[in-house]
Amino acid sequence: MHLHPSATNSIPVILLDLGGVTFGSTGINIPGIEWKIISELNYKYGSEMCVGKNVFPEFMKEYNSRMNLDWSGEKFLVEIWKTLTFNNELVYDVLAGYDIYIASDNYKENIDYISPIYKFSEWSIKQYMSCDLKCEKGNILFWKKLLEDINIPASKLLLIDDSDYKLEAAAQVGIRGLLYKDNSQLVKELSELK
């Protein structure tokens, strides 16, 4: 399934989303993990997190209240990661040989927790997080800040994401994108890029 970057000529650098692409949900609730509530709270607190506020403690307080729990943030992260899977094939086979940068909307606490477990520094050159750039990926400002820092022309970048509106925001600064559905679809579309 490996596709070498030489097949795509002008796209040597991949901007890779985490949630929904690199990591997927099993969709399974386990004791203490209720995805419907997590999704509601992510929606509620996500945009505040993206402007640089540390809202994870507020997220946890409300989550604990709604679930009748007394979990620490670390306990929550340990448990939620039992319901998520790492797309090993994507990172180590499909995208082997590409330069990978992570571009993600995610809580800093989550990134700090999973980065060493999944060895981000071994397969990605740098991580661009909305919590650090203080805006979410659906905002063109995220991509402008990324381009200023990355020092690679937009035409050399390809964003792989599972959200149309984030791909559209990146396109406004000249970054091409592929909407991720599954690994097979991605291999096919990468091979078709000129």
N, C-alpha and C positions, 0 to 999 in steps of 0.2 A: 504493500500500500504506500510505500515511501515515494515521494515525488521530490526530486531534487530542485532547488531554487533556479538552476540554470534553465529549467523548462519555462519559467515565468519571466525571464529576462529583466524587466524593469521593476520587479517587486522582490527585492532581497530582504526586506524587513517587515516582520509581522507585528502588528499591535493586537494582542490577544486578550479578550474578555475572560473573566474568571467565572462568575455565576452564570450557569446555563450553557457554557461552552467548555471551559477547562474543568469545571466541577458541575455535576448534575445531581439533582435530588432523586432519591429512590422513590419519593412520593409516599413513603411509609411514615406514619406517626408511631412513635414509641412512647413509653411512659415519660411524661414531662415535656415532650416535644409535640406541639400542635401547630402544623404548618399554616393553617388558616389564620391563626392569631399572629404568628410570626410575619406572614405576608402583610397583614393589616398594619402591624407596628413598623415594619420596614417602610411601608408607604408613608406612614405618619411621620416617622423620624428621619427618613432618608435624606430629604432635601435639606433639613437643618444640619445634618452631619456633613453635607456637601459644602456648606458655607463655613466650615471650620469649627463648628461647635462639637464638643464631646457629649453626645447625647446617649451613648451606650448605657451609662448608669440610669438615665430616665427610661430607656427602653427596657432594661432589666427590672426596674421597679414596677413598671406597668405590666410586664410579662408575668412576673411573680404574682402580682395581685390578681390578674385574670386567671392564672393557672393554679392559684392557691399553693404557691411554692415559696421557698426561701433559698433559692439558688444564688450562688455568686456568679459573676460573669464567666469565670473560668469553668465552672460546673456546666453552665449553659453551653459553652463552646464545645466542651468534651462530648456532651450528649448530642448536640445537633450534628456534629461531624460523624456520628454513627449512622446518620440518614443521608449522607452525601457521598458521592463517588468521584474519584479523580480519573479524568480521561487520559490515562497513560498512553494509549495508542495515538491520540492526537498530538500530545507533547513530544513523545519519543520516537514516533514513526512518521506520521503524516507531516509534521513540521520539522523533522530532523534536518539539520543543515541550514535552516533559516535563522537569521538573527531575530530573536523574540524579545519584545518588550511587553510587559503586562500593562493594560489600561483597564481600570476597574472602579466601579462605584461600590464601596464597601466600608464597613466600620473598621477603624484603625485596630481595634482590639482583635477583630477577626483576622485581619491580615497578619498582625504580630503573632497570633497563635498558629496560623497555618503555614506561614512562610517557611519556618525551619522544618516543619514536619514534611512538607512537600518540596523542600529544597529549591525554592524559587531562584536563589542565586546561582544554582547549577545550570538551569535551562533558560533563564531570562537575564538579559543584560541589565535591565532596570525596571522598576515598577512605578507607574504613574497612577496615583490613587486620588479619587475625588476629595477625600478628606485632607489630603496634602495640598491639592491645587485649589481647594475651596470653591469648587463648582462641579456639578455633575456632568457626565459625558453627553447628556442631551443638550448641553449648553455649548455653543460655539467657542466660548472663552476657554473651556477645558482644552480643546484642541489647539487653540492659539498658544496657550501656555506650554503645552506639550511640544509644539513645533519650535518654540523659542529655546526650549531646553535641550531637545534631542539633537538639534543641529543636523538633521537629515532632511532633504527636500521632501515635501508632501507627496510628490510623484513617485517616490521610492518606498512609500509606506502602504501597507494594506491592513485595514482593520477587519478582524473577524469577530463578529458580535451577534447576539441573538435578538437584538432590539433594533427595529427599523429606524426609530427616531434618533437613536444614537449614531447609526450609520449616516443618516441624513445630516446631522450636525457636523460630523467629521468631513463629509463631502463638501460642505460649505467652505472649508479651508483647503480643499484639493486632495484630501485623503480618500482613496478608493476603499470600498468595503465589500465584504461578502457576508450575507445573512446566513448564519450557521443553523443548520438543521440536524445534520449528522456527519460523521466522518466520511462516509462514502460520497455524499453530495459535495463536501468540501474538496475532496481529492479531485473530483470531476471538474468543479468550477475553477480550482487553481490551475489545472492543466489547460483550461480554455483561455486563461488570461494571456494577453499579448504584451 
